[in-house]
Amino acid sequence: MMNKKGDIGEGVFLIIGLFILGLIFVFSYLIFSNINTAFQESSTVSDEAKTMTNNVMGRYATIFDNAFAFIMIGLFAGVLILAWFIRSHPALFWLMVPILAIIIFFGAIYANIFVEFTDMPDVATAAAEFPITTFIFNNFVYVVTAMVLLISLALFAKTGDQRL
């Protein structure tokens, strides 16, 4: 475990992690929006607290939408760097093609689940506040395919000593 540099499981982790993170951000915005609505309608909450809650609510979606893009790029860069350090021979590429196709297939499944979840009437208004996240998941198959191709390039297009 100490010398583990990376493997195909990290690509799957990347897809599942992004899916869960996107769901958490949209769902937590939905919950926070309901709490904010209750705060604004309450007569026991002070005007100062209402203003502060409204200000946080206004910034929440932008911050977490940008954070999603930043986290996605950071995780992908980490997986790409780890893939570069794996010793692999270019002849093994053809053995990896079915595995990479399966990863792309799972990316499509998770994208469809996310889109179906965000198309629900209650969630659609919250998801509309996350344009970057929804754009990524609407084009997730393309994003995952690009990631898989770049990871494959990092794995198999190295020169030098390629002994297994």
N, C-alpha and C positions, 0 to 999 in steps of 0.2 A: 504494500500500500504506500510505502514511503517513496518509492521510485516511480509511481504511477504519474505519467506525464499527461495523459489524455486518451480518450477513446471515443468510440461512436456514441456511447451513452451520454456524453456531454452535449451532443447535438440534440438528443431527445430531451435532456434536462433543460436545454435552452428553450425549446418549443413549449414544454410544459410549464416552465417557470414564467415565460412571457404570458402565456394564457392565464395562469393563476393570478399573476400580477395585474393584468388588465381587468380581470373580473373583480379583484379586490378593490382597485381604484374606482371603478364605476359603481360597484355596490356600496362602497363606503360613502361616495358622493351622494348616492340616493338616500342613504340613512341620514347623513348630515343635512341634506336638503329638507327632509321631513322634520328633523329636530329644529332646524332654523325656522321653518314655517310655524311650528308650535311655539317657539320663542317669540316670534313676531306677533302672534295672536294672543299671547298671554298678557294679562294685566299685572301679574305679580313680578314680572321681569322688568328691571329698570331700563330706561331709554338708552343709557350708556352701554349696557350689556347687549341690547338689541343691535345697536350700531356696531359694536365690536364683532358680534356674531355675523352680521351681514357683511362686514369687511372681510372676515376670514372666508366666508362662503363665496365671495366674489373672486378671491384669489386661489381657492382650493383647486378648482378644475385646471386652471392654467399651470399651476405649479406641478401637480401630479401628472398632467398630460406631458409636459416637458420632461419630467422625471422618468416617465415610461420610455420615452425616446432615448434619453441618456443611458438608462439602465440597459436597454436593448443593445445599444451600440457598445457599451462597456462589456456586457456578457459575451457578445459576439466577438469582440476583439480578444477577450480572454480565451475563448474556445479556439480562435484562429491561431493565437500564439502557442497554445498548448499543442495544437495539431501540428504545428511546424516542428516541434521538438520530438515527435514520434518518429522512430526509425521505420521506414516503410519502403518497399520496393515498388516501382511503377507497374510491375506485372500484376500486383495484387489489386490494382484498380478495378479490374473486371470482376473480381470477387466482391468488391464493395458496391458496385452499381445497384444490385437488388436491395441492399441495405439502405443505401441512400434514397432509393425510390420509395421505400417503406417510410423513411423519415419524412419525405415530402408528402406522402399520403396522410400520415398522422398530422402534419401541419395543416392540411386541408380539412381534416376532421375537426381539429381544434378551432380553426377559423370559422367553420360552419356553426359550431356550438356557440362561439362568442357572438356571431352575427344573429343567430336565433335568439340568444339571451337578450341582446341589446335591441332587438326588434319588438320585444314585449312592450305594450303601451306604457306601463309605469316606468320602465327602464329606459325607453327611447329618449325621453327628455333629458335624463341624466347623461346618457351616452352621447347626446348631441354636444355636450359641453367638453368632450374629449376628442377634438378633431384629429389629432395625430394618432391617437390609439385606434380610433375607428378606421382611419385610413390604412394603418398598418394591417389591421385584421381583415379589412375588405380586400387587401392585396397580399394576404399572408402567404399564399402559395408561391407567389413570385418572390417574396422576401425570403422564404425558407429555401426556395430553389437557388437563389443567389447565394445564400449563406452556405448551402451544401456544396455548390460549385467552388466557392472560394476555399472552403475547408478541404475539399478534395484536391484543389490546386496546392494548398499548403502541405497536404499529406504526401502527395505523389509527384510533385514537380520539382523536387529538390535535386541538386547535383551533388556529386561527391560520393562518399562511402555510403552505400545503400544496403549493406549486409544486414540480414535479418538476424 
